[in-house]
Amino acid sequence: MAQTVTEVLSAGTDSVTLINSINTDASAESSVEGMTQAEINEVVQRNVDHLSIILAYAPVDDDDTPNVAGAASSKKTTHVAAVTTGNAYIAAN
């Protein structure tokens, strides 16, 4: 059974949470404890890349890929914001 847009976005929720927690330092301590800033930036970049891929999902040749790219922006708000936050975090650090 093909995934829905909601299911695909749900799969990116961990990336959203991680990026936001690293950015605010609120609950990220255990996630990045003992890591250098360069390593933390790599983690953030991997998660930004993951979200960017998810946000670009679109059907090709009538396959059953969910059309995340064409979905209402309100469904993607937190994911798009996390990409922006992650990119800003990396640029600042």
Chimera marker file (.cmm) of the C-alpha trace (Angstrom):
<marker_set name="trace">
<marker id="1" x="0.000" y="0.000" z="0.000" r="1" g="1" b="0" radius="0.5"/>
<marker id="2" x="1.341" y="3.419" z="-0.941" r="1" g="1" b="0" radius="0.5"/>
<marker id="3" x="2.167" y="5.965" z="1.709" r="1" g="1" b="0" radius="0.5"/>
<marker id="4" x="0.099" y="9.100" z="2.114" r="1" g="1" b="0" radius="0.5"/>
<marker id="5" x="1.438" y="12.638" z="2.370" r="1" g="1" b="0" radius="0.5"/>
<marker id="6" x="0.653" y="12.548" z="6.089" r="1" g="1" b="0" radius="0.5"/>
<marker id="7" x="2.613" y="9.338" z="6.572" r="1" g="1" b="0" radius="0.5"/>
<marker id="8" x="5.627" y="10.700" z="4.699" r="1" g="1" b="0" radius="0.5"/>
<marker id="9" x="5.610" y="13.915" z="6.734" r="1" g="1" b="0" radius="0.5"/>
<marker id="10" x="5.207" y="11.899" z="9.914" r="1" g="1" b="0" radius="0.5"/>
<marker id="11" x="8.398" y="10.046" z="9.020" r="1" g="1" b="0" radius="0.5"/>
<marker id="12" x="10.214" y="13.383" z="9.098" r="1" g="1" b="0" radius="0.5"/>
<marker id="13" x="8.954" y="14.424" z="12.509" r="1" g="1" b="0" radius="0.5"/>
<marker id="14" x="12.038" y="13.080" z="14.305" r="1" g="1" b="0" radius="0.5"/>
<marker id="15" x="14.232" y="15.258" z="12.098" r="1" g="1" b="0" radius="0.5"/>
<marker id="16" x="12.085" y="18.303" z="12.867" r="1" g="1" b="0" radius="0.5"/>
<marker id="17" x="12.304" y="17.588" z="16.592" r="1" g="1" b="0" radius="0.5"/>
<marker id="18" x="16.065" y="17.027" z="16.535" r="1" g="1" b="0" radius="0.5"/>
<marker id="19" x="16.827" y="20.177" z="14.545" r="1" g="1" b="0" radius="0.5"/>
<marker id="20" x="14.632" y="22.292" z="16.797" r="1" g="1" b="0" radius="0.5"/>
<marker id="21" x="16.044" y="20.828" z="19.998" r="1" g="1" b="0" radius="0.5"/>
<marker id="22" x="19.648" y="21.308" z="18.881" r="1" g="1" b="0" radius="0.5"/>
<marker id="23" x="18.832" y="24.877" z="17.883" r="1" g="1" b="0" radius="0.5"/>
<marker id="24" x="17.310" y="25.710" z="21.268" r="1" g="1" b="0" radius="0.5"/>
<marker id="25" x="19.637" y="23.476" z="23.321" r="1" g="1" b="0" radius="0.5"/>
<marker id="26" x="16.586" y="22.628" z="25.424" r="1" g="1" b="0" radius="0.5"/>
<marker id="27" x="16.563" y="18.853" z="25.140" r="1" g="1" b="0" radius="0.5"/>
<marker id="28" x="19.459" y="18.243" z="22.787" r="1" g="1" b="0" radius="0.5"/>
<marker id="29" x="22.138" y="17.602" z="25.389" r="1" g="1" b="0" radius="0.5"/>
<marker id="30" x="21.811" y="13.840" z="25.285" r="1" g="1" b="0" radius="0.5"/>
<marker id="31" x="21.576" y="13.849" z="21.484" r="1" g="1" b="0" radius="0.5"/>
<marker id="32" x="24.859" y="15.689" z="20.963" r="1" g="1" b="0" radius="0.5"/>
<marker id="33" x="26.738" y="15.073" z="24.185" r="1" g="1" b="0" radius="0.5"/>
<marker id="34" x="30.447" y="14.662" z="23.540" r="1" g="1" b="0" radius="0.5"/>
<marker id="35" x="30.212" y="15.834" z="19.933" r="1" g="1" b="0" radius="0.5"/>
<marker id="36" x="32.264" y="18.632" z="18.413" r="1" g="1" b="0" radius="0.5"/>
<marker id="37" x="30.494" y="21.569" z="16.796" r="1" g="1" b="0" radius="0.5"/>
<marker id="38" x="31.489" y="20.206" z="13.381" r="1" g="1" b="0" radius="0.5"/>
<marker id="39" x="29.877" y="16.858" z="14.232" r="1" g="1" b="0" radius="0.5"/>
<marker id="40" x="26.732" y="18.577" z="15.490" r="1" g="1" b="0" radius="0.5"/>
<marker id="41" x="26.563" y="20.556" z="12.248" r="1" g="1" b="0" radius="0.5"/>
<marker id="42" x="26.851" y="17.278" z="10.303" r="1" g="1" b="0" radius="0.5"/>
<marker id="43" x="23.912" y="15.843" z="12.260" r="1" g="1" b="0" radius="0.5"/>
<marker id="44" x="21.842" y="18.941" z="11.568" r="1" g="1" b="0" radius="0.5"/>
<marker id="45" x="22.812" y="18.863" z="7.877" r="1" g="1" b="0" radius="0.5"/>
<marker id="46" x="21.815" y="15.197" z="7.504" r="1" g="1" b="0" radius="0.5"/>
<marker id="47" x="18.420" y="15.969" z="9.006" r="1" g="1" b="0" radius="0.5"/>
<marker id="48" x="17.970" y="19.071" z="6.836" r="1" g="1" b="0" radius="0.5"/>
<marker id="49" x="18.824" y="16.931" z="3.798" r="1" g="1" b="0" radius="0.5"/>
<marker id="50" x="16.331" y="14.271" z="4.902" r="1" g="1" b="0" radius="0.5"/>
<marker id="51" x="13.549" y="16.831" z="5.243" r="1" g="1" b="0" radius="0.5"/>
<marker id="52" x="14.438" y="18.454" z="1.930" r="1" g="1" b="0" radius="0.5"/>
<marker id="53" x="14.119" y="15.095" z="0.183" r="1" g="1" b="0" radius="0.5"/>
<marker id="54" x="10.778" y="14.407" z="1.843" r="1" g="1" b="0" radius="0.5"/>
<marker id="55" x="9.438" y="17.849" z="0.919" r="1" g="1" b="0" radius="0.5"/>
<marker id="56" x="10.366" y="17.259" z="-2.737" r="1" g="1" b="0" radius="0.5"/>
<marker id="57" x="8.470" y="13.951" z="-3.056" r="1" g="1" b="0" radius="0.5"/>
<marker id="58" x="6.178" y="13.985" z="-6.084" r="1" g="1" b="0" radius="0.5"/>
<marker id="59" x="4.724" y="11.311" z="-8.349" r="1" g="1" b="0" radius="0.5"/>
<marker id="60" x="6.651" y="10.495" z="-11.508" r="1" g="1" b="0" radius="0.5"/>
<marker id="61" x="4.942" y="8.858" z="-14.483" r="1" g="1" b="0" radius="0.5"/>
<marker id="62" x="1.773" y="8.198" z="-12.493" r="1" g="1" b="0" radius="0.5"/>
<marker id="63" x="3.549" y="6.119" z="-9.836" r="1" g="1" b="0" radius="0.5"/>
<marker id="64" x="2.181" y="5.960" z="-6.302" r="1" g="1" b="0" radius="0.5"/>
<marker id="65" x="4.680" y="8.385" z="-4.732" r="1" g="1" b="0" radius="0.5"/>
<marker id="66" x="2.714" y="10.768" z="-2.522" r="1" g="1" b="0" radius="0.5"/>
<marker id="67" x="2.653" y="14.347" z="-3.761" r="1" g="1" b="0" radius="0.5"/>
<marker id="68" x="4.263" y="16.043" z="-0.791" r="1" g="1" b="0" radius="0.5"/>
<marker id="69" x="5.667" y="18.817" z="-2.992" r="1" g="1" b="0" radius="0.5"/>
<marker id="70" x="2.167" y="19.670" z="-4.174" r="1" g="1" b="0" radius="0.5"/>
<marker id="71" x="0.484" y="19.321" z="-0.796" r="1" g="1" b="0" radius="0.5"/>
<marker id="72" x="-0.986" y="22.303" z="1.013" r="1" g="1" b="0" radius="0.5"/>
<marker id="73" x="1.729" y="24.358" z="2.645" r="1" g="1" b="0" radius="0.5"/>
<marker id="74" x="-0.144" y="24.210" z="5.955" r="1" g="1" b="0" radius="0.5"/>
<marker id="75" x="0.642" y="20.476" z="6.137" r="1" g="1" b="0" radius="0.5"/>
<marker id="76" x="4.357" y="21.162" z="5.713" r="1" g="1" b="0" radius="0.5"/>
<marker id="77" x="4.832" y="24.240" z="7.888" r="1" g="1" b="0" radius="0.5"/>
<marker id="78" x="6.869" y="22.624" z="10.667" r="1" g="1" b="0" radius="0.5"/>
<marker id="79" x="9.053" y="20.727" z="8.207" r="1" g="1" b="0" radius="0.5"/>
<marker id="80" x="9.818" y="23.785" z="6.082" r="1" g="1" b="0" radius="0.5"/>
<marker id="81" x="10.527" y="25.805" z="9.232" r="1" g="1" b="0" radius="0.5"/>
<marker id="82" x="12.913" y="23.110" z="10.503" r="1" g="1" b="0" radius="0.5"/>
<marker id="83" x="14.874" y="23.225" z="7.229" r="1" g="1" b="0" radius="0.5"/>
<marker id="84" x="15.170" y="26.995" z="7.581" r="1" g="1" b="0" radius="0.5"/>
<marker id="85" x="16.158" y="26.676" z="11.239" r="1" g="1" b="0" radius="0.5"/>
<marker id="86" x="18.715" y="23.972" z="10.485" r="1" g="1" b="0" radius="0.5"/>
<marker id="87" x="20.324" y="25.960" z="7.680" r="1" g="1" b="0" radius="0.5"/>
<marker id="88" x="20.490" y="29.060" z="9.906" r="1" g="1" b="0" radius="0.5"/>
<marker id="89" x="21.982" y="27.017" z="12.760" r="1" g="1" b="0" radius="0.5"/>
<marker id="90" x="24.727" y="25.644" z="10.530" r="1" g="1" b="0" radius="0.5"/>
<marker id="91" x="25.494" y="29.092" z="9.116" r="1" g="1" b="0" radius="0.5"/>
<marker id="92" x="25.802" y="30.508" z="12.649" r="1" g="1" b="0" radius="0.5"/>
<marker id="93" x="27.940" y="27.675" z="13.973" r="1" g="1" b="0" radius="0.5"/>
<link id1="1" id2="2" r="1" g="1" b="0" radius="0.2"/>
<link id1="2" id2="3" r="1" g="1" b="0" radius="0.2"/>
<link id1="3" id2="4" r="1" g="1" b="0" radius="0.2"/>
<link id1="4" id2="5" r="1" g="1" b="0" radius="0.2"/>
<link id1="5" id2="6" r="1" g="1" b="0" radius="0.2"/>
<link id1="6" id2="7" r="1" g="1" b="0" radius="0.2"/>
<link id1="7" id2="8" r="1" g="1" b="0" radius="0.2"/>
<link id1="8" id2="9" r="1" g="1" b="0" radius="0.2"/>
<link id1="9" id2="10" r="1" g="1" b="0" radius="0.2"/>
<link id1="10" id2="11" r="1" g="1" b="0" radius="0.2"/>
<link id1="11" id2="12" r="1" g="1" b="0" radius="0.2"/>
<link id1="12" id2="13" r="1" g="1" b="0" radius="0.2"/>
<link id1="13" id2="14" r="1" g="1" b="0" radius="0.2"/>
<link id1="14" id2="15" r="1" g="1" b="0" radius="0.2"/>
<link id1="15" id2="16" r="1" g="1" b="0" radius="0.2"/>
<link id1="16" id2="17" r="1" g="1" b="0" radius="0.2"/>
<link id1="17" id2="18" r="1" g="1" b="0" radius="0.2"/>
<link id1="18" id2="19" r="1" g="1" b="0" radius="0.2"/>
<link id1="19" id2="20" r="1" g="1" b="0" radius="0.2"/>
<link id1="20" id2="21" r="1" g="1" b="0" radius="0.2"/>
<link id1="21" id2="22" r="1" g="1" b="0" radius="0.2"/>
<link id1="22" id2="23" r="1" g="1" b="0" radius="0.2"/>
<link id1="23" id2="24" r="1" g="1" b="0" radius="0.2"/>
<link id1="24" id2="25" r="1" g="1" b="0" radius="0.2"/>
<link id1="25" id2="26" r="1" g="1" b="0" radius="0.2"/>
<link id1="26" id2="27" r="1" g="1" b="0" radius="0.2"/>
<link id1="27" id2="28" r="1" g="1" b="0" radius="0.2"/>
<link id1="28" id2="29" r="1" g="1" b="0" radius="0.2"/>
<link id1="29" id2="30" r="1" g="1" b="0" radius="0.2"/>
<link id1="30" id2="31" r="1" g="1" b="0" radius="0.2"/>
<link id1="31" id2="32" r="1" g="1" b="0" radius="0.2"/>
<link id1="32" id2="33" r="1" g="1" b="0" radius="0.2"/>
<link id1="33" id2="34" r="1" g="1" b="0" radius="0.2"/>
<link id1="34" id2="35" r="1" g="1" b="0" radius="0.2"/>
<link id1="35" id2="36" r="1" g="1" b="0" radius="0.2"/>
<link id1="36" id2="37" r="1" g="1" b="0" radius="0.2"/>
<link id1="37" id2="38" r="1" g="1" b="0" radius="0.2"/>
<link id1="38" id2="39" r="1" g="1" b="0" radius="0.2"/>
<link id1="39" id2="40" r="1" g="1" b="0" radius="0.2"/>
<link id1="40" id2="41" r="1" g="1" b="0" radius="0.2"/>
<link id1="41" id2="42" r="1" g="1" b="0" radius="0.2"/>
<link id1="42" id2="43" r="1" g="1" b="0" radius="0.2"/>
<link id1="43" id2="44" r="1" g="1" b="0" radius="0.2"/>
<link id1="44" id2="45" r="1" g="1" b="0" radius="0.2"/>
<link id1="45" id2="46" r="1" g="1" b="0" radius="0.2"/>
<link id1="46" id2="47" r="1" g="1" b="0" radius="0.2"/>
<link id1="47" id2="48" r="1" g="1" b="0" radius="0.2"/>
<link id1="48" id2="49" r="1" g="1" b="0" radius="0.2"/>
<link id1="49" id2="50" r="1" g="1" b="0" radius="0.2"/>
<link id1="50" id2="51" r="1" g="1" b="0" radius="0.2"/>
<link id1="51" id2="52" r="1" g="1" b="0" radius="0.2"/>
<link id1="52" id2="53" r="1" g="1" b="0" radius="0.2"/>
<link id1="53" id2="54" r="1" g="1" b="0" radius="0.2"/>
<link id1="54" id2="55" r="1" g="1" b="0" radius="0.2"/>
<link id1="55" id2="56" r="1" g="1" b="0" radius="0.2"/>
<link id1="56" id2="57" r="1" g="1" b="0" radius="0.2"/>
<link id1="57" id2="58" r="1" g="1" b="0" radius="0.2"/>
<link id1="58" id2="59" r="1" g="1" b="0" radius="0.2"/>
<link id1="59" id2="60" r="1" g="1" b="0" radius="0.2"/>
<link id1="60" id2="61" r="1" g="1" b="0" radius="0.2"/>
<link id1="61" id2="62" r="1" g="1" b="0" radius="0.2"/>
<link id1="62" id2="63" r="1" g="1" b="0" radius="0.2"/>
<link id1="63" id2="64" r="1" g="1" b="0" radius="0.2"/>
<link id1="64" id2="65" r="1" g="1" b="0" radius="0.2"/>
<link id1="65" id2="66" r="1" g="1" b="0" radius="0.2"/>
<link id1="66" id2="67" r="1" g="1" b="0" radius="0.2"/>
<link id1="67" id2="68" r="1" g="1" b="0" radius="0.2"/>
<link id1="68" id2="69" r="1" g="1" b="0" radius="0.2"/>
<link id1="69" id2="70" r="1" g="1" b="0" radius="0.2"/>
<link id1="70" id2="71" r="1" g="1" b="0" radius="0.2"/>
<link id1="71" id2="72" r="1" g="1" b="0" radius="0.2"/>
<link id1="72" id2="73" r="1" g="1" b="0" radius="0.2"/>
<link id1="73" id2="74" r="1" g="1" b="0" radius="0.2"/>
<link id1="74" id2="75" r="1" g="1" b="0" radius="0.2"/>
<link id1="75" id2="76" r="1" g="1" b="0" radius="0.2"/>
<link id1="76" id2="77" r="1" g="1" b="0" radius="0.2"/>
<link id1="77" id2="78" r="1" g="1" b="0" radius="0.2"/>
<link id1="78" id2="79" r="1" g="1" b="0" radius="0.2"/>
<link id1="79" id2="80" r="1" g="1" b="0" radius="0.2"/>
<link id1="80" id2="81" r="1" g="1" b="0" radius="0.2"/>
<link id1="81" id2="82" r="1" g="1" b="0" radius="0.2"/>
<link id1="82" id2="83" r="1" g="1" b="0" radius="0.2"/>
<link id1="83" id2="84" r="1" g="1" b="0" radius="0.2"/>
<link id1="84" id2="85" r="1" g="1" b="0" radius="0.2"/>
<link id1="85" id2="86" r="1" g="1" b="0" radius="0.2"/>
<link id1="86" id2="87" r="1" g="1" b="0" radius="0.2"/>
<link id1="87" id2="88" r="1" g="1" b="0" radius="0.2"/>
<link id1="88" id2="89" r="1" g="1" b="0" radius="0.2"/>
<link id1="89" id2="90" r="1" g="1" b="0" radius="0.2"/>
<link id1="90" id2="91" r="1" g="1" b="0" radius="0.2"/>
<link id1="91" id2="92" r="1" g="1" b="0" radius="0.2"/>
<link id1="92" id2="93" r="1" g="1" b="0" radius="0.2"/>
</marker_set>
